[in-house]
Amino acid sequence: MFAKSVIEEVLEAALSTGGDFSEIFVEDRRSNRLLLQGGKVEISNSGRDFGIGIRVYHGLNSVYTYTNDASKEGMLKAARNAAAAVQGDERASVAPLADRSIPSIHPIRWNPLDVAKSRKVDVMRRAYEIAYGYHEKIQQVMISSFDEEQNVLVANSEGTFAEDKRIRSRLAIQSIAVDGEKYETGFYGPGAHQGFEFLEGLDLYHYASEASRIAVTMLGAEPCPSGNFPVVIDNEFGGVIFHEACGHGLEATAVAKNNSVFANRIGEQVAPEIVTYIDDGTIANEWGSLTMDDEGEPTRRNVLIENGILKGYLIDKLNARRMGMSPTGSGRRQSYRFAPTSRMTNTFIAPGRSTPEEIISNTENGIYAKYMGGGQVNPATGDYNFAVMEAYRIENGKVTTPLKGATLIGNGPKTLQKVDMVGNNLGHGAGMCGSLSGSIPVNVGQPMLRVSEITVGGTKGAE
Amino acid sequence: MDLNQFQERLFEAGRNVGFTDMECYTRKREQFSCRLFEGAIDSYESAELFGLSFRGMFAGKMGYAFTERIDEEAISYLLENAKENALILKMDDEEDIFEGSSEYRADNYLSEALQEVTPQEKIAFLMDVERQVRAYDPRVTGIPYCTLGSSSQERSIRNTRGLALRDAKNEIYVAVGVKVEANGEVKSGSVYQATIDFESLNASEIARKICEEALGQLGSKVIPNKTYPVLFRSDVAAALLATFVPIFSAENVQKGRSLLAGKLGSRIGVDALTIVDHPFLPDGLASRNFDDEGFASRELKVVEKGTLLSFLHNRKTAKKDGVESTGHARKAQFNGSVSIAPSNLYIEPSDTSCDDLVASIDDGVLVTSLSGLHSGANPVSGEFSLAAHGYHIANGQIAEPLNQLTVAGNFFAVLQSIQAIGADLEFHPAAGGSVGAPSLVIQELSITVET
């Protein structure tokens, strides 16, 4: 996007007041968003985000400036603004820039920018018809599609100069079922680091009917009881609970400053032996995958917990300094408007030996969380909360009544210790994760698993 | 190319390719933020941003496109994409380009005093907060985040029907978290305070507030799981109201996503409940003279003495209902589509102090924080089951702190079962505007305490 000589000049300017490391991130992103509602295209918007972010380190302090004035003067001004916040003694120099771009490990067939919007609408309309026609109680269906091409350049004073092109596509289906004053929604939102071939190849029948099935099922759901129960959490998006309860606590953002319950515990048994937890940004074409991270580091497979033992963290460049460890290809950001920090990519619990049937039939009186909603964690205390989108009662080893309004609360590390069965049906689910460096695409995943005890808060109250 | 030139060239080129009416909406923003860790600046950010969103009528339909760059290439990019976007739209209710309201107020919501505060003064203030938090009590073991940010934003709307509006506003916020530990128990406290008045920020007050909140939670206990009268502290009540503000959006009502459909003129709350939207509060974070469609703002009574009087409208929803817009068009981002959001919307306070509210409860729960509002609350059905922290209230007094708990109920039932309203109105930046509430006592909600 820019000549190396211009970039070198900007990196030099950023170091002019004694910083010891400078970096420039250039982003050019084109995106399309479509919304089909009531069978009609209601929103179609396209746009171009373009900007640069400049970062300077001075020891453990970090300065970040960003702007969408990407003229040479604009970049130099941003670099000098960043430098103005640094007061160092020694002046570091910029190493000669060497192209460290690596070929994408996520093959793309059809760039969505080259595909007519009407073809995307065709796919959306097919999904709409399946979801709407699923049941007479389905009153509304919203289908949205999103695609983007994000071109990034990362260059730093250590000589890195790396470019990457990321292409992502996502289809989201929301079905609304109504019965009198009862109103329930179901959602499914598959996504991939892939082009239009992803949309074309999607099993629309599966995703669209599932969204509608959830909404219709929940119409007949009873209020969830409260109390402590064994909870069976199903695969795919069920992994969100460990994303929140453990994943965030393993990010260097929390660990480096000792704000995580997992800090200083490498080598310790933090989970039962049946639990192995992995973050892998290299899985081909997955929603959370990248070829390189937003600091120019190749992504990799990071084993975080292996057979219950804490093995490592997700580490970005700045926190690597603080921790005296190496970066793990985990430096991510929403856009040039955010300084990168350690984030997850595709994070999942590795498959175990139990079949889903065994897990259910071994549970006498519990809750089955088939589809999870969103949740939140406080990394300092490890306390989390989650909404369950589709829940059921388990009685005498059988799934029975659907339940609504189930919220799970607990403490991440304690819940992790209570995982007592891990299934063999690993699946991944796409989501957006919001944190310090903005909202980014991530996958969460797991096979079906059981936690021996979680506090469930519902509207029905104690039994 | 400056913005004026760009817009003129864009409108001219647009007319040449067949656009009739056209409009540009722009936002220009300057922002600053810094974060401290262990007494030193851990991160420092500054930014200048600009974004332009174009919309234009092509073949009777409105096409949208946006850009952050204004150059020759952007003109053709915007026009080509807006045209393609217009052509695939299938809309019953056509949008149009607005020629403007007949009159606008000219209130100023840009604080000159805040513009003058230097980064050094802001950092010094934040350092003071951090120092005071650390020194507050030996049980303080960490400050997970300590951040200050400020921003100023200029907004402009200009179209080919003669509308040309511009305004500016600014604000500053402080966000701090604290971790306390005693006897193996870990608790946390946090605060987010936003204002346009830098002088109103008080470092020792902030430190005291979050430390007391966290320390007060140590030694937490369990009470039986059942329904209790619940006192939502004002900031928590505001956050809960903000989550359910979409029920008042005419867009949601028209699309069958609000249970308030058909309830105009009906009683939806207790007698004591009045909800207003006031766009001209001098210190309001969402104060403005016009909305994101350029429609002149005005005060609105949404609920009066329990009766629903109006929904929040933009021009499109107002046209559909055959009423006048209430001036609540909102673009969450410069490049997004026009939706609906409140300005400063709040429940009118009474003159009962929060202490008197506590004294009115025999056996209840005081809720001092809520989390999971984005996932554990359904703004359509009104159902919620939310993680919370708080205290047991016994015999009219705040008793022991409680373990993490869930509070569950239905928001529509909450409006009908407010037993008392406090005097302590507090605002919460949310729902695309600013939402406020005083402390509220709710007759009964289901409480489940983690064991």
Interface residues (C-beta under 8 A of the other chain):
Chain A: L34 Q37 K40 V41 E42 I43 S44 N45 S46 G47 R48 D49 F50 G51 L60 N61 S62 V63 Y64 T65 Y66 T67 N68 D69 A70 N81 A82 A85 A116 K117 S118 V121 Q139 Q140 I176 V178 E181 K182 Y183 E184 T185 C224 S226 G227 N228 A254 K257 N258 N259 V261 R337 A339 G373 G374 G375 Q376 N378 P379 A380 T381 G382 D383 Y384 N385 F386 A387 K404 G405 A406 T407 I409 G410 N411 T455 V456 G457 G458 T459 K460 G461 A462
Chain B: F37 A40 I41 D42 S43 Y44 E45 S46 A47 E48 L49 F50 G51 S53 G63 Y64 A65 F66 T67 E68 R69 A74 Y77 N81 E84 N85 A86 I88 L89 K90 M91 D92 P119 G142 P144 G177 K179 V186 K187 S188 P224 N225 K226 T227 K255 G256 R257 L259 N335 G336 S337 S371 G372 H374 S375 G376 N378 V380 S381 E383 F384 S385 L386 A387 Q404 L405 T406 V407 A408 G409 N410 S446 T448 V449 E450 T451
